[in-house]
Amino acid sequence: SSTAQGGHEGAHIMVVVEELSDAAVGETQPTGLTVPREEKSVHLEESKQVGHDQKRDEETLVRAENKKRLGNDLLSKGDYADACLRYSEGLQELSVTNDQPLVIEIRLALHLNAALAHLRRGNLASAVDHASGALAIDPKNTKALYRRGMARLSLSEHSGHKEDASAARADLESVLEADPANAEVREKVVKLRVAARVKDRSDQEAQRQTFKNMFSGSKPLYEKTPPQDVQPVLRDMGNRAHELTLSTERVSFHYERNVPILIDVNLELRAGSVVGVFGENAAGKSTLARILCDKLSPVQGQVVHHGVFPRTSLLGDGLKAGLYGMTGVLVAVLAVVSAVTWKHIHVQWSGHFKRQVLILSAVMSIAVFLIIVAISAFYIRRRSKRIVRHETVFITSESSHKEAIPQGQKIEHVIGETIPGTLSAAERREQVIRLLSAAGFQMYNQTTGDPVGNPQEYIDQGLQFGQLSGGQMHLIYVLRQLARRPKVLICDEMLGGLDAYRQPRVLRMLKRIRNETDTATLFITTELHQLRIIADSIAFMSRGKVTEQGSAEEVLDFPKHRDTKSYVSNFRGLPGGSVIGGKLAQNYGAIEKDQAIAGPWL
């Protein structure tokens, strides 16, 4: 219908142009009036402008339709984060077009699908927002009413959102009115009505008790209340469907007794999910990362690794401990044999002296045996503690981690030595080349700045780590860590030092690792653009505490805590910060079908 409509409008424009062209040569119109030449030129220019605007709108519609189609594909695959991003891009495309019927139709579909994607992802506030956008177009759309009602119903279960229960009830009652046979909606409406009646009775009882206290004199009418700190806003992270991998339980830490760095931090990392962390300077973000990596130990609380752990190393530890024990027994036996031998050889020794030798030999044998058994037991306990940990990899922007890599080591080996599995040398080399290509690693002519060579050539020529610039070194270090395919990945400003071309590529790689290896990831940054793209859920830290947490969209778009609101507001006031995601999100979307990133590097 859109093509036919466009063709009809185009034909109309051509007729107008032809009529104006005839008038331009001074011919008399059917009315008998002659149109001045200047007026004819104006009409012709206006007609051309209309044609130009129509072509631009048609191109915009095509782009928006493509974004909707891509979003639907991602939604069907369960990639709700990228689906939400595609729908938002489609709506952004339509923001500059006229409200033609086809534009309204696509905008409605984008809002509806975005509401569904956000609802499935657990971004309840965003689901409400998009469903409301759809209802602004079609106030009786039952899909929009149902999705907004379900999102509001889930929101009402969280503190500070009790008022959403009545709004959810109104939406679902509208759905039930349009579809009386919908048993699921009817059940939810009945439960909401019962809950509302219970709440009304409770409120009435509380009101009666208040008046009773006021007039009985048992409690002063006005009471001065001390100021209280703003309570943390701890919303559902929306990732409970994922398996719990690592958690902190009331973790506290300080370097000096009177200067707390972390205070009762509770955080969960789950398989196949990225938790973003941002906050003020000196909020304790990097300290938390080091504790999770076992580089620091909490003063209070604990870090718990959950799930299944490898058993093969337990057998190896048992064999080693057994060898230690057998060595102890052997030493004891040798000591006893030596004592007996001395008895037969040194027969001329006095009886008293021989008894002393035998006693000393026995004591020494027992002592050696006990010492070796104690060492074995300590080793087993120590290893048993270490084995109940998932492999955790730390990526940071600090230079000390890169400085530990030998300058003369070939980049092939810097990355290749961390790749797991029993690969041949040729297979390992090929895997390194794929990693370099996916990340966009490139050398440049130092004089002209032109790109020189490709990853295959760099490996063939034996390019060394010390020959790289600072940004190139950091990229190789990041690839070295990503190649490990860890169970837990802790990233602390990992994109620091990377340019605008490599940042979105590394984010794409990180998302593939999350999706295909079920890695649990903590992503710390001060850049909200990065969190918009990579984070499934977000925690905000202030003065050593987690003061707000929730799904990514809820925290970034609808912050509740005073400190979070202030941080997000200040970020939006920075150049390029008004739209969170910004240019980085555009670059990220532009490489969606990049063959190197989608290739077999993982």
C-alpha positions as CSV (number, residue, x, y, z in Angstrom):
1,S,0.0,0.0,0.0
2,S,2.9,2.3,0.7
3,T,4.3,1.9,-2.8
4,A,1.0,2.5,-4.4
5,Q,0.4,5.5,-2.3
6,G,3.8,6.9,-3.1
7,G,3.3,6.3,-6.8
8,H,0.0,8.1,-6.8
9,E,1.4,11.1,-5.0
10,G,4.3,11.2,-7.4
11,A,1.9,11.2,-10.4
12,H,0.0,14.1,-8.9
13,I,3.3,16.1,-8.5
14,M,4.2,15.5,-12.1
15,V,0.8,16.9,-13.2
16,V,1.4,20.0,-11.2
17,V,4.8,20.5,-12.6
18,E,3.5,20.1,-16.2
19,E,0.7,22.6,-15.6
20,L,3.2,25.1,-14.2
21,S,5.5,24.6,-17.1
22,D,2.7,25.5,-19.5
23,A,1.9,28.6,-17.6
24,A,5.6,29.6,-17.5
25,V,5.5,30.3,-21.2
26,G,2.6,32.7,-20.8
27,E,-0.2,30.5,-22.2
28,T,-3.7,31.3,-21.1
29,Q,-5.2,29.0,-18.4
30,P,-8.7,27.5,-18.8
31,T,-10.0,30.3,-16.5
32,G,-8.7,32.9,-19.0
33,L,-6.2,34.4,-16.5
34,T,-2.5,34.7,-17.2
35,V,-0.2,33.7,-14.3
36,P,2.8,36.1,-13.8
37,R,6.2,34.5,-14.5
38,E,7.5,35.1,-11.0
39,E,4.5,33.4,-9.4
40,K,4.9,30.4,-11.8
41,S,8.5,30.0,-10.7
42,V,7.5,30.0,-7.0
43,H,5.0,27.3,-7.6
44,L,7.5,25.3,-9.5
45,E,10.1,25.5,-6.7
46,E,7.4,24.6,-4.1
47,S,6.5,21.6,-6.2
48,K,10.1,20.4,-6.4
49,Q,10.5,20.9,-2.7
50,V,7.4,18.7,-2.1
51,G,8.9,16.0,-4.3
52,H,12.2,16.2,-2.4
53,D,10.5,16.0,1.0
54,Q,8.4,13.0,-0.2
55,K,11.5,11.1,-1.3
56,R,13.3,11.9,2.0
57,D,10.2,10.6,4.0
58,E,10.1,7.5,1.9
59,E,13.8,6.7,2.6
60,T,13.2,7.4,6.3
61,L,10.2,5.0,6.3
62,V,12.4,2.3,4.7
63,R,15.0,2.7,7.4
64,A,12.5,2.6,10.2
65,E,10.9,-0.5,8.7
66,N,14.3,-2.2,8.5
67,K,14.9,-1.3,12.2
68,K,11.6,-2.8,13.1
69,R,12.3,-6.0,11.2
70,L,15.8,-6.3,12.8
71,G,14.2,-5.8,16.2
72,N,11.6,-8.5,15.6
73,D,14.3,-11.0,14.5
74,L,16.3,-10.2,17.7
75,L,13.2,-10.4,19.8
76,S,12.4,-13.9,18.4
77,K,15.9,-15.0,19.3
78,G,15.6,-13.8,22.9
79,D,18.2,-11.0,22.5
80,Y,15.9,-8.4,24.1
81,A,18.7,-5.8,24.8
82,D,19.6,-5.4,21.1
83,A,15.9,-5.6,20.1
84,C,15.1,-2.7,22.4
85,L,18.0,-0.7,20.8
86,R,16.7,-1.4,17.2
87,Y,13.2,-0.3,18.1
88,S,14.5,2.9,19.7
89,E,16.5,3.6,16.6
90,G,13.4,3.1,14.4
91,L,11.4,5.5,16.5
92,Q,14.3,8.0,16.3
93,E,14.1,7.8,12.5
94,L,10.4,8.6,12.5
95,S,10.8,11.6,14.8
96,V,11.6,13.8,11.7
97,T,8.8,12.7,9.4
98,N,5.3,13.9,8.9
99,D,2.4,12.0,10.5
100,Q,1.3,10.1,7.4
101,P,-0.9,7.0,8.0
102,L,2.0,4.7,7.2
103,V,4.3,6.6,9.6
104,I,1.7,6.3,12.4
105,E,1.3,2.6,11.7
106,I,5.0,1.9,11.9
107,R,5.4,4.1,15.0
108,L,2.6,2.1,16.7
109,A,4.2,-1.2,15.9
110,L,7.6,0.0,17.2
111,H,6.1,1.1,20.5
112,L,4.2,-2.2,20.9
113,N,7.2,-4.4,20.2
114,A,9.5,-2.3,22.3
115,A,7.1,-2.6,25.2
116,L,7.1,-6.4,24.8
117,A,10.9,-6.5,24.6
118,H,11.4,-4.3,27.7
119,L,8.7,-6.3,29.6
120,R,10.5,-9.6,28.8
121,R,13.8,-8.1,29.8
122,G,12.4,-6.8,33.1
123,N,12.7,-3.1,32.2
124,L,9.3,-2.4,33.6
125,A,9.4,1.4,33.6
126,S,10.5,1.4,29.9
127,A,7.8,-1.1,29.1
128,V,5.2,1.3,30.6
129,D,6.7,4.2,28.7
130,H,6.5,2.5,25.3
131,A,3.0,1.0,25.9
132,S,1.9,4.5,26.8
133,G,3.4,5.7,23.5
134,A,1.3,3.1,21.6
135,L,-1.8,4.1,23.5
136,A,-1.3,7.8,22.6
137,I,-1.7,6.6,19.0
138,D,-4.4,4.0,19.6
139,P,-6.1,4.5,23.0
140,K,-8.0,1.2,22.8
141,N,-5.2,-1.0,21.7
142,T,-5.6,-4.1,23.8
143,K,-2.0,-5.3,23.3
144,A,-0.7,-1.9,24.6
145,L,-3.1,-2.0,27.6
146,Y,-2.2,-5.5,28.5
147,R,1.6,-4.9,28.3
148,R,1.4,-1.7,30.3
149,G,-0.9,-3.3,32.8
150,M,1.5,-6.3,33.3
151,A,4.5,-3.9,33.6
152,R,2.6,-1.8,36.2
153,L,1.6,-4.9,38.1
154,S,5.2,-6.0,38.4
155,L,6.3,-2.5,39.4
156,S,3.7,-2.4,42.2
157,E,5.6,-5.2,43.9
158,H,8.6,-3.0,44.5
159,S,8.9,-0.3,47.2
160,G,7.9,3.1,46.1
161,H,5.5,1.8,43.4
162,K,2.4,0.9,45.4
163,E,0.3,3.3,43.4
164,D,1.0,1.3,40.2
165,A,-1.3,-1.4,41.4
166,S,-4.5,0.7,40.8
167,A,-3.1,1.8,37.4
168,A,-2.4,-1.8,36.5
169,R,-6.0,-2.7,37.5
170,A,-7.4,0.0,35.3
171,D,-5.4,-1.2,32.3
172,L,-6.3,-4.9,32.8
173,E,-10.0,-4.0,33.3
174,S,-10.0,-2.3,30.0
175,V,-8.5,-5.4,28.4
176,L,-11.1,-7.6,30.1
177,E,-13.9,-5.3,28.8
178,A,-12.7,-5.7,25.2
179,D,-12.0,-9.5,25.7
180,P,-14.4,-10.9,28.4
181,A,-13.3,-14.5,27.7
182,N,-9.7,-13.9,28.6
183,A,-9.4,-16.1,31.7
184,E,-5.8,-15.0,32.6
185,V,-6.6,-11.3,32.7
186,R,-9.8,-12.0,34.6
187,E,-7.8,-13.8,37.3
188,K,-5.4,-11.0,37.7
189,V,-8.2,-8.4,37.9
190,V,-9.9,-10.4,40.6
191,K,-6.7,-10.6,42.6
192,L,-6.1,-6.8,42.2
193,R,-9.7,-6.0,43.4
194,V,-9.3,-8.2,46.4
195,A,-5.9,-6.6,47.3
196,A,-7.4,-3.1,46.8
197,R,-10.3,-3.9,49.3
198,V,-7.8,-5.3,51.8
199,K,-5.7,-2.1,51.5
200,D,-8.7,0.1,51.9
201,R,-9.7,-1.6,55.1
202,S,-6.1,-1.3,56.4
203,D,-6.0,2.4,55.5
204,Q,-9.3,3.0,57.3
205,E,-8.1,1.2,60.4
206,A,-4.8,3.2,60.4
207,Q,-6.8,6.4,60.1
208,R,-9.1,5.5,63.0
209,Q,-6.0,4.7,65.1
210,T,-4.5,8.1,64.2
211,F,-7.6,10.0,65.3
212,K,-7.7,8.0,68.5
213,N,-4.1,8.9,69.3
214,M,-4.7,12.5,68.5
215,F,-7.6,13.0,70.9
216,S,-6.5,10.6,73.6
217,G,-3.4,12.6,74.4
218,S,-1.2,9.5,74.4
219,K,0.9,10.9,71.6
220,P,1.7,14.5,70.7
221,L,0.0,15.8,67.6
222,Y,3.2,17.2,66.1
223,E,6.5,15.4,66.6
224,K,9.9,16.5,65.5
225,T,11.5,13.7,63.5
226,P,15.3,13.6,63.0
227,P,16.5,13.8,59.5
228,Q,17.3,10.4,57.9
229,D,19.6,9.3,55.1
230,V,17.9,8.6,51.8
231,Q,17.2,4.9,51.8
232,P,18.7,2.7,49.0
233,V,16.5,2.0,46.0
234,L,17.0,-1.7,45.4
235,R,14.8,-2.8,42.5
236,D,14.7,-6.2,40.8
237,M,17.7,-6.6,38.5
238,G,15.6,-8.6,36.0
239,N,18.1,-11.4,35.6
240,R,16.9,-14.0,38.1
241,A,16.2,-16.5,35.2
242,H,20.0,-16.8,34.9
243,E,22.0,-19.1,37.0
244,L,23.8,-17.5,40.0
245,T,27.5,-17.6,39.5
246,L,29.1,-15.2,42.1
247,S,27.8,-13.0,44.9
248,T,29.0,-10.7,47.6
249,E,27.3,-11.0,51.0
250,R,27.5,-7.9,53.2
251,V,31.1,-7.2,52.0
252,S,32.9,-4.4,53.9
253,F,36.4,-3.2,53.5
254,H,38.7,-0.5,54.8
255,Y,42.4,0.3,54.6
256,E,42.3,2.3,57.8
257,R,39.8,1.5,60.6
258,N,38.2,4.9,60.4
259,V,38.0,5.2,56.6
260,P,35.5,2.6,55.3
261,I,35.8,1.9,51.5
262,L,32.9,-0.6,51.2
263,I,29.9,-1.0,53.5
264,D,27.6,-4.0,53.4
265,V,27.8,-4.5,49.6
266,N,25.4,-7.2,48.3
267,L,25.7,-7.9,44.6
268,E,24.9,-10.9,42.4
269,L,26.6,-11.9,39.1
270,R,24.7,-14.4,37.0
271,A,25.6,-16.5,34.0
272,G,25.0,-14.8,30.6
273,S,24.3,-11.5,32.2
274,V,26.2,-8.2,32.5
275,V,25.9,-6.1,35.6
276,G,27.1,-2.5,35.1
277,V,28.4,-0.4,38.0
278,F,28.9,3.4,38.0
279,G,29.1,6.0,40.6
280,E,31.0,8.9,42.2
281,N,34.8,9.0,42.5
282,A,36.1,7.1,45.5
283,A,32.8,5.2,45.8
284,G,34.6,1.9,46.1
285,K,34.0,0.5,42.6
286,S,37.6,-0.6,41.9
287,T,38.0,-1.9,45.4
288,L,35.0,-4.1,44.8
289,A,36.5,-5.4,41.6
290,R,39.7,-6.3,43.3
291,I,37.8,-8.2,46.1
292,L,35.9,-10.2,43.5
293,C,39.2,-11.1,41.8
294,D,40.6,-12.2,45.1
295,K,43.3,-9.5,44.9
296,L,41.9,-8.1,48.2
297,S,40.1,-9.8,51.1
298,P,37.0,-8.3,52.6
299,V,37.2,-7.2,56.2
300,Q,33.7,-8.4,56.8
301,G,31.3,-10.5,54.7
302,Q,32.3,-12.9,52.0
303,V,32.4,-13.6,48.3
304,V,30.6,-16.8,47.4
305,H,31.1,-18.7,44.1
306,H,28.0,-20.8,43.2
307,G,27.4,-23.7,40.8
308,V,29.4,-26.7,39.6
309,F,33.2,-26.7,39.9
310,P,35.7,-29.0,38.1
311,R,36.7,-32.2,39.8
312,T,39.8,-33.2,37.9
313,S,42.1,-31.0,39.9
314,L,40.8,-32.6,43.1
315,L,42.2,-35.9,42.0
316,G,45.5,-34.3,41.2
317,D,45.6,-32.7,44.6
318,G,44.7,-36.0,46.3
319,L,47.6,-37.7,44.5
320,K,50.0,-35.0,45.5
321,A,48.9,-35.1,49.1
322,G,49.2,-38.9,49.1
323,L,52.7,-38.7,47.8
324,Y,53.6,-36.3,50.6
325,G,52.1,-38.8,53.1
326,M,53.9,-41.7,51.6
327,T,57.2,-39.8,51.7
328,G,56.6,-39.2,55.5
329,V,56.0,-42.9,56.1
330,L,59.1,-43.8,54.0
331,V,61.2,-41.4,56.1
332,A,59.9,-42.9,59.3
333,V,60.6,-46.4,58.1
334,L,64.1,-45.5,57.0
335,A,64.8,-43.9,60.4
336,V,63.6,-47.1,62.2
337,V,65.7,-49.3,59.9
338,S,68.7,-47.1,60.5
339,A,68.2,-47.4,64.2
340,V,68.0,-51.2,64.0
341,T,71.1,-51.3,61.8
342,W,73.0,-49.2,64.3
343,K,72.0,-51.8,66.9
344,H,73.6,-54.6,65.0
345,I,76.7,-52.7,63.8
346,H,77.6,-51.0,67.0
347,V,77.3,-54.0,69.3
348,Q,80.3,-52.7,71.3
349,W,78.2,-49.7,72.5
350,S,76.9,-49.8,76.0
351,G,73.3,-50.7,76.6
352,H,72.4,-47.3,78.0
353,F,73.8,-45.5,74.9
354,K,72.0,-47.9,72.5
355,R,68.7,-47.2,74.3
356,Q,69.2,-43.5,73.9
357,V,70.0,-43.9,70.1
358,L,66.8,-46.0,69.6
359,I,64.6,-43.5,71.5
360,L,66.1,-40.5,69.6
361,S,65.5,-42.3,66.3
362,A,61.9,-43.2,67.1
363,V,61.2,-39.6,68.2
364,M,62.8,-38.1,65.1
365,S,60.8,-40.6,62.9
366,I,57.5,-39.7,64.5
367,A,58.3,-35.9,64.3
368,V,59.2,-36.1,60.6
369,F,56.1,-38.1,59.9
370,L,53.8,-35.7,61.8
371,I,55.3,-32.6,60.1
372,I,54.8,-34.1,56.6
373,V,51.2,-35.1,57.4
374,A,50.5,-31.6,58.7
375,I,52.0,-30.1,55.5
376,S,49.8,-32.4,53.4
377,A,46.7,-31.5,55.3
378,F,47.4,-27.8,55.0
379,Y,48.0,-28.3,51.3
380,I,44.7,-30.1,50.9
381,R,42.8,-27.4,52.8
382,R,44.4,-24.6,50.9
383,R,43.7,-26.2,47.5
384,S,40.1,-27.2,48.5
385,K,39.4,-23.5,49.2
386,R,40.9,-22.4,45.9
387,I,39.1,-25.1,43.9
388,V,35.7,-23.9,44.9
389,R,36.2,-20.8,42.8
390,H,35.3,-20.1,39.3
391,E,38.0,-18.9,36.9
392,T,37.8,-15.1,37.3
393,V,39.6,-12.8,34.8
394,F,40.3,-9.1,35.6
395,I,40.5,-6.4,32.8
396,T,41.6,-2.9,33.8
397,S,42.9,0.2,32.3
398,E,45.8,0.4,34.7
399,S,49.2,0.3,33.0
400,S,50.8,-2.1,35.6
401,H,48.9,-5.1,34.1
402,K,50.2,-4.3,30.6
403,E,53.8,-3.7,31.9
404,A,53.9,-7.3,33.2
405,I,53.8,-8.5,29.6
406,P,57.4,-8.9,28.2
407,Q,58.2,-6.2,25.6
408,G,60.0,-8.7,23.4
409,Q,57.2,-11.2,23.3
410,K,55.4,-11.7,20.0
411,I,51.7,-10.6,20.0
412,E,50.9,-14.1,18.7
413,H,52.1,-15.6,21.9
414,V,50.8,-12.8,24.1
415,I,47.3,-13.7,23.0
416,G,47.8,-17.3,22.0
417,E,49.1,-18.6,25.3
418,T,45.8,-17.8,27.0
419,I,43.5,-19.6,24.5
420,P,42.1,-22.7,26.2
421,G,41.9,-26.1,24.6
422,T,44.4,-28.5,22.9
423,L,45.0,-26.6,19.7
424,S,47.9,-27.2,17.4
425,A,50.3,-24.3,16.8
426,A,48.8,-23.5,13.4
427,E,45.2,-23.6,14.8
428,R,46.3,-21.3,17.7
429,R,47.9,-18.9,15.3
430,E,44.8,-18.8,13.2
431,Q,42.6,-18.1,16.2
432,V,44.9,-15.2,17.2
433,I,44.5,-13.7,13.7
434,R,40.7,-14.0,14.0
435,L,40.7,-12.2,17.3
436,L,42.9,-9.4,16.0
437,S,40.6,-9.0,12.9
438,A,37.4,-8.9,15.1
439,A,38.8,-6.2,17.3
440,G,40.0,-4.1,14.4
441,F,43.7,-4.2,15.3
442,Q,45.7,-2.1,12.8
443,M,49.2,-0.8,12.5
444,Y,49.8,2.7,10.9
445,N,52.6,4.5,9.1
446,Q,54.2,6.8,11.7
447,T,54.8,9.5,9.1
448,T,51.6,9.6,7.0
449,G,49.2,7.9,9.5
450,D,48.0,5.6,6.7
451,P,47.1,2.0,7.7
452,V,49.8,-0.6,7.0
453,G,49.4,-4.4,6.7
454,N,46.8,-6.7,8.2
455,P,46.7,-9.2,11.1
456,Q,47.9,-12.1,9.0
457,E,51.0,-10.1,8.0
458,Y,51.7,-8.9,11.6
459,I,51.7,-12.5,12.8
460,D,53.9,-13.7,9.9
461,Q,56.4,-10.9,10.5
462,G,56.5,-11.7,14.3
463,L,55.3,-8.3,15.5
464,Q,56.3,-7.8,19.1
465,F,54.4,-6.3,22.0
466,G,57.0,-3.6,22.6
467,Q,56.6,-2.3,19.0
468,L,53.1,-1.1,19.7
469,S,51.6,2.2,20.8
470,G,49.8,2.6,24.2
471,G,46.4,2.1,22.7
472,Q,47.5,-0.9,20.6
473,M,49.1,-2.5,23.7
474,H,45.9,-2.1,25.6
475,L,43.9,-3.7,22.9
476,I,46.2,-6.7,22.8
477,Y,46.0,-6.9,26.6
478,V,42.2,-6.9,26.4
479,L,42.2,-9.6,23.7
480,R,44.6,-11.7,25.8
481,Q,42.1,-11.6,28.7
482,L,39.0,-12.2,26.5
483,A,40.7,-15.2,24.9
484,R,40.6,-17.0,28.2
485,R,36.8,-17.5,28.0
486,P,36.5,-17.2,31.8
487,K,33.4,-18.1,33.9
488,V,33.6,-14.7,35.6
489,L,34.8,-11.5,33.9
490,I,35.5,-8.3,35.9
491,C,36.0,-5.2,33.8
492,D,37.2,-2.0,35.4
493,E,37.2,0.8,32.7
494,M,38.3,-1.8,30.2
495,L,37.7,0.5,27.2
496,G,40.0,3.2,28.5
497,G,42.7,3.9,26.0
498,L,40.7,2.6,23.0
499,D,39.5,4.9,20.2
500,A,36.0,5.4,18.9
501,Y,36.6,2.7,16.2
502,R,37.7,-0.1,18.6
503,Q,35.3,0.6,21.5
504,P,32.1,-0.6,19.8
505,R,34.0,-3.6,18.3
506,V,35.2,-4.8,21.8
507,L,31.6,-4.3,23.1
508,R,30.3,-6.5,20.3
509,M,32.9,-9.1,21.2
510,L,32.0,-8.9,24.9
511,K,28.3,-9.4,24.1
512,R,29.1,-12.5,22.1
513,I,31.1,-13.9,24.9
514,R,28.2,-13.2,27.3
515,N,25.7,-14.9,24.9
516,E,27.7,-17.9,23.8
517,T,29.8,-18.8,26.8
518,D,27.4,-17.8,29.7
519,T,30.1,-15.7,31.2
520,A,29.0,-13.6,34.3
521,T,30.3,-10.1,33.8
522,L,30.8,-7.0,36.0
523,F,31.3,-3.9,33.9
524,I,32.6,-0.8,35.8
525,T,32.7,2.5,34.0
526,T,31.9,6.2,34.4
527,E,30.7,6.3,30.8
528,L,26.9,5.9,30.7
529,H,27.1,5.5,26.9
530,Q,28.9,2.1,27.4
531,L,26.4,1.0,30.0
532,R,23.5,1.7,27.7
533,I,24.9,-0.8,25.2
534,I,26.4,-3.6,27.3
535,A,24.6,-3.7,30.7
536,D,21.5,-5.8,31.4
537,S,21.3,-4.4,35.0
538,I,23.0,-1.6,36.8
539,A,24.1,-0.8,40.3
540,F,25.0,2.8,41.4
541,M,27.6,3.2,44.2
542,S,28.0,6.1,46.5
543,R,30.3,6.4,49.5
544,G,31.0,2.7,49.6
545,K,27.4,1.6,49.3
546,V,25.1,0.3,46.6
547,T,22.4,3.0,46.8
548,E,20.4,2.1,43.7
549,Q,20.1,-1.0,41.5
550,G,17.7,-2.2,38.9
551,S,17.4,-3.0,35.2
552,A,19.6,-0.9,32.9
553,E,16.8,1.2,31.4
554,E,15.2,1.8,34.7
555,V,18.3,3.2,36.4
556,L,19.5,5.2,33.4
557,D,16.1,6.6,32.3
558,F,14.1,6.6,35.6
559,P,16.6,6.9,38.5
560,K,15.0,7.1,41.9
561,H,17.8,7.8,44.4
562,R,18.9,11.3,44.9
563,D,22.6,10.6,44.1
564,T,21.8,8.6,41.0
565,K,19.5,11.4,39.7
566,S,22.3,13.9,40.3
567,Y,24.9,11.8,38.5
568,V,22.7,11.1,35.5
569,S,21.6,14.7,35.2
570,N,25.2,15.9,35.3
571,F,26.2,13.4,32.6
572,R,23.3,14.5,30.4
573,G,24.6,18.1,30.7
574,L,28.0,17.2,29.3
575,P,28.7,17.7,25.5
576,G,27.3,14.6,23.7
577,G,25.6,13.3,26.9
578,S,22.0,14.5,26.3
579,V,21.1,11.1,24.7
580,I,22.6,8.3,26.6
581,G,24.2,6.0,24.1
582,G,25.1,8.8,21.7
583,K,27.6,8.3,18.9
584,L,28.9,5.1,20.5
585,A,25.5,3.5,20.1
586,Q,25.4,4.6,16.4
587,N,28.9,3.1,15.8
588,Y,27.8,0.0,17.6
589,G,24.8,-0.4,15.4
590,A,26.7,0.2,12.2
591,I,28.9,-2.9,12.7
592,E,26.0,-5.3,13.6
593,K,26.7,-7.4,10.5
594,D,30.5,-7.1,10.5
595,Q,31.9,-10.4,9.3
596,A,35.0,-10.4,11.4
597,I,33.1,-9.9,14.6
598,A,30.5,-12.5,13.6
599,G,33.3,-14.9,12.6
600,P,34.7,-18.0,14.4
601,W,37.1,-16.2,16.8
602,L,35.2,-17.4,19.8
